């Protein structure tokens, strides 16, 4: 995703949250994040109490910081979001602090340098034309990197293994990226991003750095890959228990439920299934437990 220049960190955070979970359940009601933020601030009437704009922004953030992080934390845990990375420059502007303290998104600032992660990124994007395409079964060219964009609903679809498949939206061949966002912008930048020319430093010639133009999405992947390729972490005991439940009664499904009667039924069903899992685990533990005889010493 992308945002226009000078977008407030609150707007960025709300969109990030809406991608992770479209709604949040609070006090018997389901809210979008926009609705929740508006409802939380409406109760305070801060606009009538504070005239200074800077103080008003700080006061709003202070109010949201007492509400939002506590609601975000279980959602992140249920989907195994542990860490978010942002530009170290956003640490200076205060944006990362707003994401973390006001909205509960665990951002840390990183600096991959001029070429951090580029070698790994190139490896992931390499195309092997001796292997079949990972998605298009009738084509060759295997790669581990794909950009998923919206369907072009105006085009004629194909039926692949019983599924109707539309082609991707056409590439936006704009002269300037100023009005492009999201999928259009990443495709434009991947086509137009360039390496900068080699240059001399006190340590010698420097090459392989990315030109500071059309590089926003490239920097995103540099921050992700500069120190390692993300690895799947083993599930905790609580996570294994959560994924063993019926998907309809997992935490994220319950958080999205809007009907109070169905919500109560799901909570009761979840509690019952958790008790059954615990009872089964106790029986398994009892079967595998070894019975150890006490040591007895006899005198001669």
C-alpha positions as a printed Julia matrix, in Angstrom:
300×3 Matrix{Float64}:
   0.0     0.0     0.0
   1.07    3.6    -0.5
  -0.01    7.02    0.68
   0.12   10.59   -0.64
   2.91   12.8     0.64
   2.35   14.35    4.09
  -0.31   11.81    5.08
  -0.85   11.94    8.83
   0.41    8.88   10.76
  -3.11    8.34   12.13
  -4.42    7.71    8.63
  -1.57    5.31    7.86
  -2.15    3.39   11.1
  -5.9     3.06   10.52
  -5.37    1.64    7.06
  -2.76   -0.81    8.33
  -5.18   -1.97   11.01
  -8.02   -2.33    8.49
  -5.84   -4.68    6.43
  -5.07   -6.81    9.49
  -8.69   -6.8    10.72
 -11.45   -4.86    8.98
 -13.47   -4.45   12.16
 -13.09   -4.59   15.93
 -15.7    -5.69   18.48
 -16.12   -3.3    21.43
 -18.86   -3.18   24.05
 -21.31   -5.32   22.13
 -20.82   -3.43   18.85
 -18.68   -3.88   15.78
 -16.72   -0.85   14.57
 -14.45   -0.12   11.68
 -11.24    1.52   12.86
 -12.37    4.88   11.46
 -15.62    4.58   13.39
 -13.87    3.55   16.6
 -11.41    6.44   16.48
 -14.2     8.93   15.73
 -16.42    7.55   18.52
 -13.57    7.59   21.04
 -12.65   11.2    20.3
 -16.26   12.4    20.11
 -16.78   11.64   23.79
 -13.99   14.0    24.87
 -15.05   17.26   23.14
 -11.39   18.22   22.95
 -12.05   20.76   20.18
 -14.07   22.85   22.65
 -11.4    22.68   25.33
  -8.13   23.16   23.41
  -7.53   25.86   20.83
  -3.84   25.26   20.11
  -3.61   22.83   17.17
  -0.42   21.12   18.33
  -1.8    20.61   21.83
  -5.06   19.32   20.35
  -3.22   16.69   18.27
  -1.23   15.57   21.32
  -4.4    15.38   23.43
  -6.21   13.29   20.81
  -3.3    10.9    20.61
  -3.21   10.62   24.39
  -6.91    9.66   24.45
  -6.51    7.07   21.69
  -3.43    5.6    23.36
  -5.56    4.62   26.36
  -8.05    2.72   24.16
  -6.65    1.42   20.88
  -3.52   -0.59   21.89
  -5.5    -2.81   24.25
  -7.87   -3.74   21.42
  -5.1    -4.21   18.86
  -2.89   -6.47   20.99
  -5.09   -9.62   20.94
  -5.74   -9.19   17.21
  -2.02   -9.1    16.47
  -1.41  -12.09   18.74
  -4.16  -14.14   17.09
  -2.57  -13.55   13.66
   1.02  -13.87   14.89
   2.12  -10.32   14.06
   5.16   -9.75   16.26
   7.15   -6.9    14.75
   6.78   -4.15   12.16
   9.68   -2.36   10.52
   9.72    1.27    9.45
  12.24    3.73    8.12
  14.64    5.17   10.69
  13.71    8.56    9.23
  10.17    8.08   10.56
  11.66    7.75   14.03
  12.85   11.34   13.68
   9.44   12.6    12.52
   7.63   10.81   15.34
   5.48    8.68   13.04
   6.77    5.36   14.41
   6.03    6.53   17.94
   2.42    7.24   16.94
   2.07    3.79   15.35
   3.45    2.1    18.45
   2.14    4.12   21.39
  -1.19    5.37   20.01
  -2.25    2.41   17.85
  -0.37   -0.51   19.4
   1.56   -1.45   16.25
   5.02   -2.66   17.36
   7.15   -0.66   14.9
  10.93   -0.35   15.12
  13.07    1.92   12.97
  15.69    0.28   10.74
  18.31    1.57    8.31
  19.35   -0.94    5.61
  21.89    1.47    4.13
  22.34    2.06    0.42
  22.3    -1.58   -0.67
  21.13   -3.68    2.3
  19.01   -6.63    1.25
  19.44   -6.01   -2.49
  21.37   -9.24   -3.11
  18.69  -11.27   -1.31
  15.94   -9.4    -3.13
  17.54  -10.11   -6.51
  17.8   -13.8    -5.6
  14.07  -13.94   -4.74
  13.16  -12.17   -7.99
  15.33  -14.38  -10.2
  13.37  -16.14  -12.94
  14.22  -19.75  -13.85
  12.93  -20.37  -17.39
  13.7   -24.1   -17.17
  10.89  -24.57  -14.62
   7.12  -24.19  -14.81
   5.5   -20.97  -13.68
   4.21  -21.24  -10.11
   0.75  -19.85  -10.99
   0.29  -20.05  -14.77
   0.37  -23.77  -15.39
   0.64  -23.3   -19.15
   3.77  -21.09  -18.94
   7.4   -21.39  -17.89
   9.41  -19.04  -15.7
   9.53  -19.96  -12.0
  10.17  -17.21   -9.47
   9.65  -16.8    -5.74
   8.41  -13.22   -6.13
   4.96  -12.18   -7.34
   2.94   -8.96   -7.22
  -0.76   -9.59   -6.63
  -3.0    -6.91   -8.19
  -6.73   -6.46   -8.76
  -8.56   -8.38  -11.47
  -9.45   -6.7   -14.74
 -13.2    -7.35  -14.67
 -13.65   -5.74  -18.08
 -11.58   -8.51  -19.73
 -12.7   -11.97  -20.77
 -11.86  -14.5   -18.03
 -10.48  -18.01  -18.36
 -11.67  -21.07  -16.48
  -8.77  -22.84  -14.81
  -9.57  -26.1   -13.02
 -13.16  -24.96  -12.58
 -12.21  -21.49  -11.28
 -12.97  -18.3   -13.21
  -9.71  -16.36  -13.56
  -9.5   -12.78  -14.8
  -6.28  -11.23  -16.09
  -4.62   -8.54  -13.94
  -5.48   -4.91  -14.41
  -3.37   -3.39  -17.2
  -0.09   -1.72  -16.36
  -0.59    2.01  -15.85
   1.9     3.53  -18.27
   1.96    6.95  -16.6
   4.69    9.5   -17.26
   4.79   10.45  -13.59
   4.07    8.38  -10.47
   2.57   11.33   -8.56
  -1.02   10.11   -8.95
  -0.29    6.38   -8.71
  -0.85    4.34   -5.55
  -0.73    0.78   -4.28
  -0.46   -1.82   -7.08
  -0.09    0.83   -9.8
   2.76    2.51   -7.96
   4.73   -0.64   -7.13
   4.58   -1.78  -10.76
   5.71    1.66  -11.95
   8.58    1.81   -9.46
   9.79   -1.72  -10.15
   9.97   -0.81  -13.83
  11.71    2.54  -13.35
  13.95    2.13  -10.3
  17.67    2.2   -11.16
  21.08    1.69   -9.58
  23.06    4.88   -9.02
  26.35    5.32  -10.88
  29.51    4.14   -9.06
  31.25    6.9    -7.09
  34.48    7.36   -5.17
  34.71    7.63   -1.4
  37.65    7.79    0.99
  37.43    3.97    1.23
  37.36    3.44   -2.54
  34.75    3.02   -5.23
  31.16    2.49   -4.1
  28.62    0.75   -6.32
  25.41   -1.26   -6.11
  23.35    1.38   -4.3
  19.79    2.27   -5.34
  19.15    5.67   -6.9
  16.97    7.81   -4.63
  14.13    7.99   -7.15
  11.18    5.64   -7.61
  12.6     3.57   -4.75
   9.86    3.59   -2.07
   8.76   -0.02   -2.51
  12.35   -1.13   -3.1
  13.26    0.41    0.27
  10.36   -1.47    1.83
  11.86   -4.8     0.78
  15.37   -3.65    1.72
  14.14   -3.0     5.27
  12.53   -6.43    5.31
  15.5    -8.38    3.93
  18.65   -6.48    4.85
  19.64   -8.7     7.79
  17.91  -11.99    6.99
  15.05  -13.65    5.16
  12.01  -13.85    7.47
  11.6   -17.34    8.86
   8.46  -19.04   10.08
   8.48  -19.17   13.88
   7.25  -22.3    15.69
   3.8   -21.98   17.2
   3.48  -21.53   20.93
   1.3   -23.88   22.97
  -1.51  -21.29   22.99
  -1.21  -20.84   19.2
  -1.33  -24.6    18.58
  -4.44  -24.81   20.73
  -6.02  -21.89   18.85
  -5.4   -23.45   15.43
  -6.8   -26.79   16.57
 -10.18  -25.11   17.11
 -12.91  -24.89   14.49
 -12.14  -21.75   12.39
 -15.61  -20.38   13.17
 -14.82  -20.08   16.9
 -11.25  -18.83   16.76
 -10.4   -15.43   18.25
 -10.39  -13.53   14.96
 -13.75  -15.02   13.88
 -15.33  -14.08   17.21
 -13.92  -10.55   16.92
 -15.63  -10.15   13.53
 -19.03  -11.48   14.59
 -21.73   -8.78   14.67
 -24.83  -10.76   15.67
 -25.03  -10.83   19.52
 -26.85  -14.18   19.62
 -24.39  -15.89   17.26
 -21.51  -14.28   19.15
 -22.7   -15.74   22.48
 -23.14  -19.16   20.88
 -19.62  -19.03   19.45
 -18.13  -18.06   22.81
 -19.93  -20.93   24.54
 -18.89  -23.38   21.82
 -15.29  -22.17   22.1
 -15.25  -22.62   25.88
 -16.67  -26.14   25.54
 -14.14  -27.16   22.88
 -11.24  -25.73   24.92
 -12.34  -27.78   27.94
 -12.46  -30.92   25.79
  -8.96  -30.21   24.47
  -7.64  -29.73   27.99
  -9.26  -32.99   29.14
  -7.77  -34.87   26.19
  -4.35  -33.39   26.94
  -4.57  -34.49   30.57
  -5.42  -38.04   29.5
  -2.48  -38.09   27.08
  -0.16  -36.81   29.76
  -1.39  -39.49   32.16
  -0.69  -42.22   29.58
   2.85  -41.1    28.91
   3.78  -40.38   32.51
   6.19  -42.95   33.9
   5.49  -44.58   37.2
   8.73  -44.48   39.2
   9.18  -46.76   42.2
  10.86  -45.2    45.22
  14.36  -46.44   45.94
  14.55  -48.66   49.0
  17.8   -49.62   50.69
  18.05  -52.71   52.85
  20.52  -53.14   55.67
  22.53  -56.33   55.75
